[in-house]
Amino acid sequence: MSHQIKSVAVIGGGTMGTGIAGLCAQTDHKVLLLDVSEEAAQKAKDRIINGRPPAVEDPEKAKNITFGTIDNDLAQVANYDWICEAVVEDLPTKRALFEKLEPLRREGSVISTNTSGIPLRDITDGMPTSLKTNIAVTHFFNPVKVMRLLELIPGQETTPDVMDALAAFTGGQLGKGVVYAKDTVNFIGNRIGCFWMMTGLHYAQEALSDGLTMEQIDALMSGPMGLPPTGLYGLIDLIGLDVMELVGKNLAINLPDGDMGLDFIALPGPIHEMLERGQIGRKAGAGFYRMQKLDDGSRKTEIYDLTAGDWRASEKFQLDDTHAGLDVLLSDDAAGNFAWRIMGGTLCYAADLIPEIADDLVNIDRAMKWGYAWGRGPFEMIDALGADNVIARANAMGLQTPKMLKVLADAGVDSFYRNEGQEYLGADGQYHPTPLE
Ligand SMILES: NC(=O)c1ccc[n+]([C@@H]2O[C@H](COP(=O)([O-])OP(=O)(O)OC[C@H]3O[C@@H](n4cnc5c(N)ncnc54)[C@H](O)[C@@H]3O)[C@@H](O)[C@H]2O)c1
């Protein structure tokens, strides 16, 4: 059956639900937004219109949304083409909702869950075929209206036309950059992004012992890598150590045996102590950085010096020319060794995850650029460094050649993209046309 999406029912009006409902309303689609109570629905409405920033650009567009409660109004989903679940990240809650929903929705409608970490197969286990064939994961990134990435993940029985309808609507109508992932833990962006953060925290501890400063670590992990200016510690301050700990626990359960990430799932000791005393990041007013207001009204940034175990004024670190570009990864000094271990390790990790998390490297590169604001994706970075150099450095550091680098070496070629990016190297060792964005 072919599906066409023109209207959307969003269940759950929290951070993600209001973002998704707001974006659909802003683009002139009829939206139903349901939450657990009248009060929660009212809060969602307020957030959509008056949030900072509001979920709709134009408050008038909020009139496209009908608000209601799950208890009173769930039967209304029969009037909508796409039912998008965005309730709390809790398996029994999601399953109970889908069990109630399935008999109510109309034939031809499609369903999705916005889960960030629960396997789709666990959500649909034992559910009717009518649900299993019509459901996918639509993994939006926060804030929904800003982040371009949308990861689309089919279940084992999801039909291609359901995927096509979701891709056409989210890509065409909502303006998202659609990336195809598989039903594996944390999908693509967060699988690689969390590996980068978790290994980063561990390797950074060793780099601090080698004499690097925290500001130097953040400087190395931003501009030279083409990553956002927050670097490592600044990004984790934004996310929060509470979330990082939950991420680690989820990875501990769901990463496959032998995955390199398993060695890095616990927060390093001094950072776990920060979590225990509530120094978890920006939402708590202090993490690795904090802003202090001085008597004269001015502000200064302080950094929690992990080596000294105390706060001090943060100083901007100026990288010299030899450490200012991506090729710092190939430098054989303390800064280069640290940069290689975190970033080079992450590039190798990504290059080992095809076909486990995605069928091809284009989906991985796009996920990191659109979801984590990396200037270049992992495979583009390897091309910039020279695949031979990356293989040599990985082998010298005791790593086996990752799968896609082996494909490249066996094919006798030296880059993942050619013809100005118009073709990419597939897992079959052949070049293929790069799909349009
Ligand atoms: N926040 C993010 O950065 C982010 C990013 C991607 C995906 N996600 C995923 O999106 C989903 C929603 O996350 P969020 O950040 O919007 O959470 P949230 O806490 O902001 O909102 C959760 C919503 O669920 C509702 N809810 C609570 N208990 C419920 C119940 N028993 N039945 C039905 N609804 C209930 C709440 O009223 C609220 O509207 C989760 O699966 C989460 O993992 C979150």
The ligand as a MOL file (V3000), in Angstrom:
LIG
                    3D

  0  0  0     0  0            999 V3000
M  V30 BEGIN CTAB
M  V30 COUNTS 44 48 0 0 0
M  V30 BEGIN ATOM
M  V30 1 N 15.7940 15.0870 24.5720 0
M  V30 2 C 16.5880 14.6570 23.6050 0
M  V30 3 O 17.6670 15.2280 23.3530 0
M  V30 4 C 16.1870 13.4930 22.7490 0
M  V30 5 C 16.7630 13.3530 21.4820 0
M  V30 6 C 16.3310 12.3040 20.6580 0
M  V30 7 C 15.3900 11.4070 21.1000 0
M  V30 8 N 14.8610 11.5540 22.3690 0 CHG=1
M  V30 9 C 13.8140 10.5910 22.7690 0
M  V30 10 O 12.5390 11.1950 22.5820 0
M  V30 11 C 11.5970 10.6930 23.5420 0
M  V30 12 C 11.0350 11.8390 24.3520 0
M  V30 13 O 12.1010 12.4940 24.9960 0
M  V30 14 P 11.9810 13.9850 25.5610 0
M  V30 15 O 13.3740 14.4850 25.7080 0
M  V30 16 O 11.0080 14.7610 24.7590 0 CHG=-1
M  V30 17 O 11.3990 13.6890 27.0090 0
M  V30 18 P 10.5820 14.6670 27.9750 0
M  V30 19 O 10.8250 14.1720 29.3370 0
M  V30 20 O 10.8710 16.0800 27.6700 0
M  V30 21 O 9.0530 14.3920 27.5620 0
M  V30 22 C 8.4500 13.1330 27.7940 0
M  V30 23 C 6.9720 13.2250 27.5420 0
M  V30 24 O 6.3850 11.9600 27.9060 0
M  V30 25 C 5.2120 12.2000 28.6730 0
M  V30 26 N 4.9840 11.0550 29.5540 0
M  V30 27 C 5.4740 10.8270 30.7930 0
M  V30 28 N 5.0200 9.6780 31.2890 0
M  V30 29 C 4.2110 9.1600 30.3430 0
M  V30 30 C 3.4060 7.9930 30.2760 0
M  V30 31 N 3.3790 7.1150 31.2730 0
M  V30 32 N 2.6870 7.7820 29.1530 0
M  V30 33 C 2.7360 8.6460 28.1320 0
M  V30 34 N 3.4530 9.7890 28.1450 0
M  V30 35 C 4.1930 10.0290 29.2310 0
M  V30 36 C 5.5170 13.4750 29.4300 0
M  V30 37 O 4.3340 14.1090 29.8860 0
M  V30 38 C 6.2670 14.2900 28.3850 0
M  V30 39 O 5.3800 14.9680 27.5400 0
M  V30 40 C 12.3950 9.6810 24.3730 0
M  V30 41 O 12.1950 8.4030 23.8460 0
M  V30 42 C 13.8310 10.1410 24.1960 0
M  V30 43 O 14.7640 9.0950 24.4090 0
M  V30 44 C 15.2100 12.5830 23.1750 0
M  V30 END ATOM
M  V30 BEGIN BOND
M  V30 1 1 1 2
M  V30 2 2 2 3
M  V30 3 1 2 4
M  V30 4 1 4 5
M  V30 5 2 4 44
M  V30 6 2 5 6
M  V30 7 1 6 7
M  V30 8 2 7 8
M  V30 9 1 8 9
M  V30 10 1 8 44
M  V30 11 1 9 10
M  V30 12 1 9 42
M  V30 13 1 10 11
M  V30 14 1 11 12
M  V30 15 1 11 40
M  V30 16 1 12 13
M  V30 17 1 13 14
M  V30 18 2 14 15
M  V30 19 1 14 16
M  V30 20 1 14 17
M  V30 21 1 17 18
M  V30 22 2 18 19
M  V30 23 1 18 20
M  V30 24 1 18 21
M  V30 25 1 21 22
M  V30 26 1 22 23
M  V30 27 1 23 24
M  V30 28 1 23 38
M  V30 29 1 24 25
M  V30 30 1 25 26
M  V30 31 1 25 36
M  V30 32 1 26 27
M  V30 33 1 26 35
M  V30 34 2 27 28
M  V30 35 1 28 29
M  V30 36 1 29 30
M  V30 37 2 29 35
M  V30 38 1 30 31
M  V30 39 2 30 32
M  V30 40 1 32 33
M  V30 41 2 33 34
M  V30 42 1 34 35
M  V30 43 1 36 37
M  V30 44 1 36 38
M  V30 45 1 38 39
M  V30 46 1 40 41
M  V30 47 1 40 42
M  V30 48 1 42 43
M  V30 END BOND
M  V30 END CTAB
M  END
